[in-house]
Amino acid sequence: MFDLNRVQQALTEFSLDGWLLYDFRGSNLLARRVLGFPDDVISSRRFCYFIPANGPPRKLVHRIESGVLDQLSGEKLVYLRWQEFESELATLVNGSKTVAMEYSPRNSNPYVSRVDAGMVELVRQQGVNVVSSGNLVQLFEAVWDDEQWEMHLEAEKHTLAAFDAAWRFIANHIREKHTVTEKSVGDEIMNYFEKHDLVTSHPPIVAVDAHSGDPHYETGSGSEIEIRNGSFVLIDLWAKLNKPRSVYSDLTRVGFVGQSVPECYEKIFSIVAQARDAAILAVTSALSSQRPLPGYEVDRAARGVIDKAGHAQHFVHRTGHSIGQETHGNGANIDDLETHEERHILPRTCFSIEPGIYLPEFGIRSEVNVYVDGSRQVHVTGGPPQRTVIPIMQQY
């Protein structure tokens, strides 16, 4: 629910004069969510809602749809002609020096960039400096309440149990039939989710040998999809409770079909685990010292370990992503590769830490989830972080 007091408090904290929320035909999904628009309600004319750091908000709406923002407080300005839109826009932001919009300088963060360049130009013509609203958006799109945190912990119990079910399924089939397909392992995980009333946005990734070297491999689509004795297996799975407002648990683990794990796998896994732990340490250190922490710094901490080990070219994705009601949420990502993530890690937000090294023969990723609570305490979820590659036939 839209909370004006909360927004104005955040504007003061971030030293902003106001937040200009603009939409045209659903082009700015983030603004619509902040303002509480149902997903299936799309207006057909431009509108603006300006929230100053102090004082009442102001609306700018078209005459045909003059009631589109009536559910929100504030003075209403109505335009008909495009010239009136531009002149009333000046009235809307009058007196402001720095205003936030869903904009990202140089498109450095496309997850936030929902306002077109022309609209930004119009606002700047009023003598206003436009900055990114990325940190503001997080307060509405990424922050969890206590109930969601509890639902994450409950989902975590099941995602961990799903790994046990998958490894056991592999071990039993290898003993009985000497082989099992990636797809059948994925189906076993999906059956587990359904049995325990969990939902997911997409089936898990089950990748054997060279397939694990592709971070976004589509399970069962390769030419060699059989898991056998001596196979290396990566499983990446994610799910949430089948309840309103539930949030995801998203984890990755790796195993070897055998009694003991060859050194070639353990060597690479050790580097990935060190990178994962370096990222977690970067988070805990910054949060404990009350220092603002942009997402790119955490990515650098993990990437530095892998770069030093000589595998920079084999770490081909960001270190982590925001987690929420969608697997990939709208909070700060852990990224200085694909984007330069300057949004801060905020209290009551969750994200993954999942560095990886991807070689032609196999790939290794280790993924945990990190939640920062309201007291800035850091919680690593997903069970104890994996320390070695799982010897499947020995443990199961």
C-alpha positions in Angstrom: 0.0 0.0 0.0 1.2 3.5 -0.9 2.6 5.3 2.2 3.2 9.0 1.6 4.9 9.6 5.0 7.3 6.7 4.3 8.2 8.1 0.8 8.8 11.6 2.2 11.0 10.3 4.9 13.1 8.4 2.3 13.4 11.5 0.2 14.9 13.4 3.1 17.2 10.5 3.9 18.5 10.5 0.3 18.7 14.3 0.1 16.1 14.6 -2.7 13.6 17.4 -3.3 11.1 15.1 -4.8 10.1 12.0 -6.7 8.4 12.4 -10.1 6.4 9.2 -11.0 5.5 9.2 -14.7 3.7 6.7 -16.8 2.3 6.3 -20.4 0.3 3.2 -21.2 2.0 1.0 -18.7 5.5 2.0 -19.8 6.6 2.5 -16.2 5.7 -0.7 -14.3 7.7 0.4 -11.3 5.8 3.7 -10.9 2.5 1.9 -11.2 3.4 -0.6 -8.6 4.5 2.1 -6.2 1.3 3.9 -6.7 -0.8 0.8 -6.2 -2.2 0.3 -9.7 -3.5 -3.2 -10.5 -1.4 -5.0 -13.1 -4.4 -5.3 -15.4 -5.4 -1.6 -15.4 -3.7 0.4 -18.1 -4.3 4.1 -18.6 -4.1 5.5 -22.1 -2.8 9.0 -21.5 0.3 10.4 -19.8 0.1 11.1 -16.1 2.5 12.4 -13.4 2.5 12.2 -9.7 5.0 14.4 -7.9 5.9 13.8 -4.3 7.9 16.6 -2.7 10.1 15.9 0.3 7.8 18.3 2.2 4.2 19.3 1.6 1.3 17.7 -0.3 1.8 15.8 -3.6 0.7 17.2 -7.0 -0.9 15.3 -9.9 -0.9 16.0 -13.6 -3.6 14.1 -15.6 -5.3 14.3 -19.0 -8.9 15.6 -19.2 -10.1 12.4 -20.7 -8.7 10.4 -17.7 -8.9 13.1 -15.1 -9.8 10.6 -12.4 -6.8 8.2 -13.0 -5.0 9.3 -9.8 -8.1 10.2 -7.6 -7.2 7.4 -5.2 -4.1 9.4 -4.2 -3.9 12.6 -2.2 -2.8 15.9 -3.6 -3.7 18.9 -5.8 -4.8 17.9 -9.4 -3.6 19.7 -12.5 -5.4 18.8 -15.7 -4.1 19.2 -19.3 -5.6 18.7 -22.7 -3.0 19.9 -25.3 0.6 18.8 -25.3 1.6 22.5 -24.7 -0.4 22.4 -21.5 1.3 19.1 -20.4 4.7 20.8 -20.7 3.6 24.0 -18.9 1.9 22.2 -16.1 4.9 19.9 -15.7 6.9 23.1 -14.9 4.3 23.9 -12.2 4.6 20.4 -10.8 8.3 20.5 -10.1 8.6 24.2 -9.4 11.0 24.9 -6.6 12.8 21.6 -6.9 16.5 21.3 -7.6 17.0 17.5 -7.6 14.2 15.0 -8.5 14.2 11.2 -8.7 12.8 9.4 -11.7 12.9 5.8 -13.0 16.0 6.7 -14.9 19.6 5.4 -14.9 22.5 7.6 -16.1 24.0 6.2 -19.3 21.6 3.3 -18.9 24.0 1.7 -16.5 21.1 -0.1 -14.7 18.4 -1.0 -17.2 16.3 -2.6 -14.5 15.5 0.9 -13.3 15.3 2.7 -16.6 11.6 2.9 -17.3 11.3 6.6 -18.3 12.1 7.6 -21.9 14.9 10.1 -22.6 12.4 12.7 -24.0 10.6 12.9 -20.7 13.9 13.3 -18.8 14.7 16.1 -21.2 11.4 17.8 -20.5 12.1 17.8 -16.8 15.6 19.0 -17.1 14.4 21.9 -19.2 12.7 23.2 -16.1 16.1 23.6 -14.5 15.7 20.4 -12.5 18.5 17.8 -12.0 17.1 14.3 -12.6 18.7 11.4 -10.7 17.8 7.7 -10.4 15.0 6.6 -8.1 16.6 3.1 -7.8 17.0 3.3 -4.0 13.5 4.6 -3.6 12.0 1.9 -5.7 13.6 -0.7 -3.5 11.6 0.5 -0.5 8.5 -0.7 -2.3 9.7 -3.5 -4.5 12.4 -5.2 -2.5 11.8 -4.7 1.2 10.3 -7.7 3.1 8.1 -7.6 6.2 8.4 -10.1 9.1 5.8 -12.5 7.6 7.7 -12.6 4.3 11.0 -13.4 6.1 9.3 -16.3 7.9 7.9 -17.5 4.6 11.4 -17.4 3.1 12.7 -19.6 6.0 9.9 -22.1 5.5 10.6 -22.2 1.7 14.3 -22.7 2.5 13.4 -25.9 4.4 11.8 -27.3 1.3 14.4 -26.2 -1.2 17.1 -27.9 1.0 15.0 -31.0 1.2 14.5 -31.0 -2.6 18.2 -31.3 -3.0 18.3 -34.4 -0.8 15.4 -35.8 -2.8 17.3 -35.2 -6.1 20.6 -36.6 -5.0 18.9 -39.7 -3.5 16.9 -40.1 -6.7 20.1 -40.0 -8.8 21.9 -42.5 -6.5 19.0 -45.0 -6.5 18.7 -44.9 -10.3 22.4 -45.3 -10.8 22.4 -48.4 -8.5 19.4 -49.9 -10.1 19.6 -48.8 -13.8 23.1 -47.4 -14.1 21.8 -44.2 -15.6 19.2 -41.4 -15.2 18.3 -38.4 -17.3 18.6 -34.8 -16.3 14.9 -34.3 -17.1 13.7 -37.0 -14.8 15.7 -35.5 -11.9 14.1 -32.2 -12.7 10.7 -33.8 -12.7 11.4 -35.4 -9.3 12.2 -31.9 -7.9 9.0 -30.5 -9.4 7.0 -33.4 -7.9 8.5 -32.6 -4.5 7.5 -28.9 -4.9 3.9 -29.9 -5.8 3.6 -32.4 -3.0 4.7 -29.7 -0.4 2.6 -26.9 -2.0 5.5 -24.9 -3.4 5.4 -23.0 -6.6 8.2 -21.9 -9.0 8.5 -19.7 -12.0 10.4 -22.3 -14.0 11.6 -25.9 -13.7 15.1 -26.3 -12.1 18.3 -26.5 -13.9 19.8 -30.0 -13.8 23.0 -30.0 -15.8 25.5 -32.9 -16.3 29.2 -32.5 -17.2 29.6 -30.0 -20.0 26.1 -28.8 -19.7 27.0 -27.4 -16.2 29.4 -25.1 -18.0 26.4 -23.2 -19.5 24.9 -21.0 -16.7 21.5 -20.9 -18.3 21.4 -24.4 -19.7 17.9 -25.7 -20.5 17.6 -29.1 -18.8 17.2 -31.9 -21.3 18.1 -29.9 -24.4 21.7 -31.1 -24.8 22.9 -34.1 -26.8 24.3 -36.0 -23.7 21.6 -35.8 -21.1 22.3 -39.1 -19.3 23.8 -39.0 -15.7 26.0 -42.0 -15.1 28.8 -43.1 -12.7 31.5 -40.5 -13.0 29.2 -37.7 -14.0 29.4 -34.2 -12.5 26.0 -32.7 -11.8 24.9 -29.1 -11.1 21.4 -28.4 -9.7 20.0 -24.9 -9.5 16.5 -24.7 -8.0 14.1 -22.0 -6.7 10.7 -22.1 -5.2 8.3 -20.3 -2.8 5.3 -21.1 -0.7 2.0 -21.2 -2.5 0.7 -18.2 -0.5 0.0 -14.6 -1.3 3.1 -12.3 -1.0 5.5 -15.3 -0.5 9.1 -14.9 -1.5 11.7 -17.2 -3.0 14.5 -19.4 -1.8 17.0 -19.8 -4.7 19.9 -22.2 -4.3 22.6 -24.0 -6.3 24.6 -27.1 -5.3 26.9 -29.5 -7.1 27.7 -33.2 -6.8 29.7 -36.0 -8.3 28.3 -39.5 -9.1 30.8 -41.6 -7.2 32.3 -42.5 -3.8 34.9 -39.8 -3.9 35.3 -36.5 -5.9 38.2 -36.1 -8.3 40.6 -33.3 -7.5 39.8 -31.4 -10.7 36.3 -30.6 -9.4 37.4 -29.9 -5.9 40.0 -27.5 -7.0 37.6 -25.3 -8.9 34.9 -25.6 -6.2 37.4 -24.3 -3.6 37.9 -21.1 -5.7 34.2 -20.6 -6.1 33.5 -21.2 -2.4 36.2 -18.7 -1.5 34.7 -16.1 -3.8 31.2 -16.7 -2.3 32.6 -16.3 1.2 34.5 -13.1 0.3 31.2 -11.6 -1.0 29.4 -12.5 2.2 32.2 -11.0 4.3 32.0 -7.8 2.2 28.3 -7.6 3.2 28.7 -8.3 6.9 31.7 -5.9 7.2 29.9 -3.0 5.6 26.6 -3.5 7.4 28.2 -3.9 10.8 30.1 -0.6 10.3 26.9 1.2 9.2 28.6 2.0 5.8 26.5 2.4 2.7 27.1 -0.6 0.5 26.4 -0.5 -3.3 25.8 -3.8 -5.0 28.8 -3.4 -7.3 31.2 -3.6 -4.3 30.0 -7.1 -3.3 30.4 -8.3 -6.9 34.0 -7.0 -6.9 34.8 -8.9 -3.7 33.8 -12.2 -5.3 35.2 -11.5 -8.7 38.5 -10.5 -7.2 39.0 -14.0 -5.8 38.2 -15.6 -9.1 40.3 -13.2 -11.1 43.3 -13.8 -8.9 42.9 -17.5 -9.4 43.3 -17.0 -13.2 39.6 -17.6 -14.1 38.4 -14.1 -14.9 37.2 -15.2 -18.4 35.3 -18.1 -16.9 33.1 -16.0 -14.5 30.5 -14.8 -17.0 27.6 -13.5 -15.0 27.0 -11.1 -12.0 27.6 -12.4 -8.5 24.0 -12.2 -7.5 20.5 -10.9 -7.9 17.7 -9.4 -5.8 15.2 -11.9 -4.5 11.5 -11.2 -3.8 8.1 -12.3 -4.8 9.8 -12.9 -8.2 13.0 -15.0 -8.4 14.8 -12.0 -9.7 13.4 -9.1 -7.7 13.6 -5.3 -8.2 16.1 -4.5 -5.5 19.9 -4.1 -5.7 21.7 -6.8 -7.7 25.2 -7.9 -6.8 26.7 -6.7 -10.1 29.7 -4.9 -11.5 29.9 -7.0 -14.7 26.6 -6.7 -16.6 25.7 -3.4 -14.9 27.4 -1.0 -12.5 25.0 -1.5 -9.6 25.0 1.6 -7.5 21.9 0.9 -5.6 22.6 0.3 -1.9 22.0 -3.0 0.0 19.1 -1.9 2.2 17.7 -3.4 5.4 15.0 -6.0 5.0 16.1 -7.0 1.5 17.3 -10.3 0.2 19.7 -11.3 -2.6 21.7 -14.2 -3.9 25.4 -14.7 -3.8 26.3 -17.2 -6.6 29.8 -16.9 -8.1 30.7 -19.5 -10.7 33.5 -20.8 -12.9 32.4 -22.3 -16.2 34.9 -24.4 -18.2 34.2 -26.4 -21.4 34.2 -29.7 -19.5 32.1 -28.6 -16.5 31.0 -25.6 -14.6 30.7 -24.9 -10.8 28.4 -22.5 -9.1 27.7 -22.1 -5.4 24.6 -20.2 -4.5 23.3 -19.0 -1.1 20.8 -16.3 -0.2 21.5 -13.3 2.0 18.9 -11.4 4.0 19.7 -8.1 5.8 17.1 -7.7 8.6 15.7 -4.4 10.0 18.6 -4.2 12.5 21.2 -4.6 9.7 22.1 -8.1 10.8 23.1 -10.4 8.0 21.5 -13.8 7.6 22.9 -16.4 5.2 20.2 -18.9 4.2 20.2 -22.1 2.3 21.7 -24.2 5.1 25.4 -24.3 5.9 27.2 -23.1 2.7 28.5 -26.1 0.6 32.2 -26.7 1.4 33.0 -29.5 -0.9 31.5 -31.2 -4.0 28.9 -33.8 -2.8 30.0 -37.4 -3.4 26.5 -38.6 -4.3 27.0 -42.4 -4.1 28.8 -42.1 -0.8 26.3 -39.8 1.0 23.1 -41.2 -0.6 
